[in-house]
């Protein structure tokens, strides 16, 4: 997995979807519309375990800036404001995010950044293409089947990327999408190379499922990230109007550089030196979860999950040290239990507790959407 995915983007579609009403600032009789939308959220991670390498200042990473290993709470505050609109067959979106870079290799600071900047064209009512800074295709469904928050198994697909061309379509109950990103980057700015990914899924009232795949070309020595191929799967089963079950999982083969060489280009200016990464080795990572959601009412629901994750690097390190350097072995498992309260369709208060080999004891937040 490349990074800790920005939480609120997934939450917006997972919990609120179309329930939050954007503010219409222009509406023409011919159908042209401009809308203002956004989100304000406060919350964070309680008693984080830095050993798992998910947060800033982890022993598994070289980042020495940020929270430090004594921090018992990691802020995850987040704000979004955006404008979206349509002009005949053309649609567009500009979105600004103000978020805490609390993930591994992040700065730990609140950062303002453009998260979306694209123009799309509707080929038909069910088929469209987008160009610009946008979600890669599989990013829309990489968490499908997971009814929980931010503390479960996470598929490490590419997320939002610049220089992206994306197609999405729908045929009856089937949806599909594909995207190409030129010279993609990780959340910390490391080169990934060109990225191609896509998905296809069936979405029915009772059962739905989606599969996705991603392949990246690698950085060709400019970062530690080499070639990669990833497969993901997610499914939901609505047993009753109140009870739903879900599954989600992934498996990836990822090339990571084991060595690097510093080349002196200009002895008079060390800042111009070049680092070349080499000795790429392939590591297999995989994870899966089962989750459930029960709705007591329109305002109250509970969620739960059981998670499994395995990184090949863990097994290699355990064999090398002849004893695990981690508090877990070659794999780890953990469970979550959460409660959601929605006083209205555009507001959610939630808390999720973790049991087992989890990266934190609990996660809590409040979000307001418009």
TAHU-V778275 format. One line per field, one symbol per residue. burial: I if it has 24 or more other ideal C-beta (glycine too) atoms within 12 Angstrom, else O. A space follows every 50 residues. Layout:
BEGIN
burial=???
END
This chain:
BEGIN
burial=IIIIIIIIIIIIOIIIOOOIOIOOOOOOOOOOIOIIIIIIIOIIIIOIII IIIIIIIIOIIOIOOIIOOOOOOIIIIIIIIIIIIIOOOOIIIIIIIIII IIIIIIOIOOIOIOIIIIIIOOOOOOOIIIIIIIIIIIIIIIIIIIIIII IIIIIIIIIIIIIIIIIIIOOOOOIIIIIIIIIIIIIIOIIIIIIIIIII IIIOOOOIIIIIIIIIIIIOIIIIIIIIIIIIIIIIOOOOOOOIIIIIII IIIIIIIOOOOOOOOOOOOOOOOOOOIOOIOOIIIIIIIIIIIIOOOOOO IIIIIIIIIIIIIIOOOOOOOOOOOIOIOIIIIIIIIIIIIIOOOIIIII IIIIOIIIIIIIIIIIIIII
END
